[in-house]
Each structure stands twice: as structure tokens, then as C-alpha cells.
């Protein structure tokens, strides 16, 4: 009987998860090696689409790494007791997701060995250089913040550390949005709406990922989440989904207001092939409307429906990023309005892009790194959120 005990089964499952995550991570490293050896010619990227599928994965993980800290900020900075016990898990998830996202970014570079140059020679006029400081700073501050949460002797520093992390993650997500907002070489970008849009997207995606991980932990430990707490977090996710949908709508409506952007919006929303399909079906319907139905329908408040809604939000986020990042590059820049421009470099032509297997392997490899850090972290340390009775909420 001992061989079939629940604890022994959990141990075997834990090592099986580590093996599966390690295998996917190794496949990602293999893809990076092949891209380094043969160049980006083996991918779907080209001179027009220079940010491919790996950037979709990387931006998702980096933005989510910032947003998942919203759980910790609500508890430590704003004093909401419901969220305080979940702050350590939020901190660990932030570190895991940021590590996975940056791994994809570095391995997707044409010369990843040159990263040391970018890390030691700063061009302070470049938003990319700013983000190197912001990413490394988030690692440091979140690690210190998580230490103050887990070490009883450091508990008096929780709120100051939480305030620093709160401010830093807002700045980091703003910086990520500014990467695109300052990029005037693509008509899809160069908009002041992008930084706040990325900020609300981070809240939504971070909470969705947190719901999925927390649900897995409760299932693993045979525990049931307090329905009062579940309702609060579920409703908060709904508000964030609505906020993201609103900001995306404002972004496109503001583009439609300008005549020079009409052709781009027609391409993205109606005539662009896979891009309108992903936007309307993947993001609007699957990633927004259906999750809102699951969240707010009076008879669908069970944990499994909240997890399903969160998974839909995550799928919708990838659809939105694919349309935004790749679709934004595919549409040609109108350098000379009112004139037709042609050359041997395909000026004025819609960019063609077909992601390769190597790109998907690299992206999933980054997710596997985040998965491994999370799995080991929740196994080795006490990240299980302590439930509270409704009277203490």
C-alpha cells in the first residue's frame, strides 16, 4: 500500500513534471542553437518581419511578469488582507516569467553572445537600453521583496519593499509599451496610447496566469479555495478584461480617426487574412467575450470555470500580440503619402510571414523555463496561499 500512497504519487508526478519541463526547455535550446548555426534564414522572419513568434512569447512573459505582481501590490501596498498571503507566490511567478521571457529574447538575437555589449555599453537615448536596466532592476527588487515576505525578521520591510516593486513594475511595463510607441518606422505603432494599454494588459494577463497556477496548487494539495476570495479575484479579472478590451478599442478607434491610418486599420481588422481572424475570433471572442460570460454568469462561478476563463484570456493574449507585433510589421510603412513607391526591396508590399517550428520551440522553451522555476519553487518553499475566513476578508 505504501507504494501507492498519495504522497508517493505526488513525488513521482513532481519528477515527471520536471522531466517534461526540462525536455521542452532543451528543445528550446536546440532551436536557439540551430538559429545561431544557420542564421534566421531557417525561421519565417525576414527583412520586413524582424520580430517573429519568439517575440510574441517573450513580450507575453515579460508583460505578465509585471502584471502578476499586482496581486502582491494589492496586499502589501494597499493593505487588502485577501491578497497578502498570495504575495510570495506572485513574487516567485514574476521572477519565473521574467527569466523565461528574457531567455527567449536573448536566444532570439542574431548574435546572443553579444548581449554582454548591450549590458555594458548603454546608449541612454535608446529605449532598449532603458529596458535592460528595468529588467535587471525588477529581478533584484522582487527577490528582495519576496525575502521580506518569507523571512519573519524582515517582515517590517514588506511595505517599503512592496512600494518600490509597485513603482518599478509600473515603470517597466510603461517602458515595454514605449518600445513600440517610440518606433516610428511602423504605422501600427508610434502611439501614446500604447504604454497605458500595455499596463492594463499586464494586469489582465498576470491575474489570469495567477489563477491558473493557484488552482493547480490547490488541486495538488487537495484544498478548496474560499468562495468569497474566489469571487473577489474572479470579479477583478473581469474588470481587467473589460479594461483591456476598452484600451484596445480606443487604440484602433484613434487610428481610424487619422486618414493616414485608415488603410492599416482596414488591413488589420478586415482584409489582412489571418490578422483580422485572430483579432476578432482569437482575442475579442475567445479571449474577451467568452471569459466575461464565464466570469459574470450567475451559475458559472465555480473554480473550474474561472480557470477556463483564465486560460481563454491567455490564448487571447497570444492572438492579440501576434496581430499587434507581426501584423504591425507586415503592413508597409507609407514613407511618401500620396505617392506610389516600388523598389527591389518590396517597398509598399504586404510582408509575408510563416513561423517555423524553430520559433515555436524557442518560445515554448521560454515557457518551460518559467514552468520549471515555478514547479521547483512551489515544491521547495511554502508558497501555498493560506485561506482566510470571510470574517477576516
HUKA-V174853 format. One record per helix or strand of 3 or more residues. SS is the DSSP state (A for helix, B for strand). FROM is the first residue (numbers start at 1). TO is the last residue. If there is no record, write none. Layout:
ss = [SS | SS]
from = [FROM | FROM]
to = [TO | TO]
//
This chain:
ss = [A | A | A | A | A | A | A | A | A | A | A | A | A | A | A | A | A]
from = [2 | 6 | 40 | 53 | 69 | 81 | 87 | 112 | 127 | 152 | 194 | 227 | 259 | 274 | 303 | 357 | 390]
to = [4 | 38 | 42 | 67 | 76 | 84 | 108 | 120 | 150 | 181 | 220 | 257 | 271 | 296 | 330 | 380 | 392]
//
